[in-house]
Amino acid sequence: MKKFKKISALFVAMTVLFSCDKFDDLTEFNITQEFNTTVNVNVIEDSEGAAQSWSQSSTINLASNDQVQQNIDLVQDVRINSLTFKIVDFTGIEGAIATEASLSFGDTVIEVADIELEDNTSVYTIGSSSELNAIANDLKNATEITTTASGTVTSSPVKFDVFISLDITTTMDVL
């Protein structure tokens, strides 16, 4: 009889343990949304063919989503599914190229290959998994992050926008 009680107690303990994991899954919900920002770059001085540096910033705020804002204290995890950018609304010197370019998200800097600024059709996917995880961790801890686009243009004047898009899943845990 003692053996039966021990086996029964073990069975109940295992059932409760596995049920807790399933219960935890039931108390979580995901919010997936694209968060977009535009960095406006305007290098107006005529460089007469000389390269000119530029740097402009914007912010991305998870709390701009109403569901995230309402459950801000319940954020359990933030995952970046993708990070893309494209150049839009270019005007300026024909053949201008952005070199030594990078996108920074807080302390995480992602180097970008040379970009033909007149190409407004290409969408560039960037960021290694470690870089995306670092950005996601910053967003989990602060919900808002400063995005800085910087680089050098081969000639000016030029004016263009860097349209940045992050596809983010935020996991909330209500318990």
C-alpha positions, 0 to 999 in steps of 0.5 A: 500500500505504501508503494501505491501511495508513493507512486500516486503521489509521484503521478500527481506531482508530475501531472501538476508540474506539466500542467503548470507549463501548459497553464503558463502558456495559456497566460501568455499572448503575443502582439506582432506589429511593424514599427516604422520610423523615417530618418530625414537626411538633408545635406544641402551644402554643395560639396563640389564633388567632395564627400560629406558626412551626415547623421540623423536620428529618430525614435521607435517606441513599443508603447505606441501600440495601444495593447502594449501600452495597456500591458506595459508592466506585463512585457515578458519578451521582445523578439525582432522578426526582421529589420529592413530599411529603404531609401525613399524620396531622393533628390539631388546629385545624380549618381550619389552614393551613401558610403560608410553607412550604419544604422544604430539602435541605442548602443547597437551599430549595424554597418551597411554596404554602400547604397545608391541613393537614387534606388528607391525600390530596393529593400535592405534586410540587415542585422545578425541574430545577435544584433537583433537580440541586443536591440530587442533586449533594449526595447524590452527594458526601455520600450523606446529606442533611438535610431540613428542613420549616419554615413557619408555621401559621395557628393551633395546637395542631396536630400532623402529619407531612410525608411526603417521597419522593425517587425516585432513580436512582444510577448505579454504574460498576464500572471 
